[in-house]
Amino acid sequence: MAVPKKKTSKSRKNMRRSHHALAAANAIECKNCGSMAMSHQACASCGHYDGKQVVAKKVKKTAAA
């Protein structure tokens, strides 16, 4: 059975994991409304993508009293 002869140091362990970090999300400005949106996805606030309306904007319902 393979067993390590010496303890792996914190430095060596962390150097091995140096490329495991997460990349920052790429946000761009929406051309329609100007809010920040994820690239290659429809804008969450206005529903536009590539200059076209692709998602209908949600309308809040008010309580009818």
N, C-alpha and C positions, 0 to 999 in steps of 0.2 A: 504494500500500500504506500502511495506517495505521500510523504509528510515533509513539510518544509524544515530544513535544518536550522535556520535562523529566523527570527521575527522580522517581518517586513516593516521597515521604518515608516514613520508618518510622512517623511519627505518623499520617499520612493513611491509610497501608495498614492500620495497626492499628485506626483508627477505623472503617474500612469493614468490618473483620472482627469488630467488637465483639459482634455477635449470633451468632457462629459457635460459641460455647462450648456444651459439653454440659451438659444439666440433670442434677442429682443423681437417682439412682434413688429411687423412693418405696417405702420399706419400712414395713410395718405389723406389729403384734404379732398372732400367730396366736391366735384365740379358743379353740382347743382345747388347744394345748400351751404357748403363751406365747413361742415362739421367733419371731425376726424372719423375715418372709416378704415376698415381692414382692406388691404389691396386684394384684388380679384374676388371681392364679395360685394353684394348689394349693400348700399348705405342703410344703416339701422334706423336713421331718423327720417329719411325721405323716401327710401325704397328705390332709388335710381341706381343703375349699373350700365356703364358704357353709353351714357347719354340717353338711356331709355328707362321708362317706368316699368320695373319688373315685379315689384312687390307693392300691393296696395297698402297705403298708410292706415294704421290702426286708429280708430276713432274711439275716444273714451265715452262710455255710457254714463249719463248722469241719472241720479235717482229722481224718478217722476213721483212727486208727492202731491 
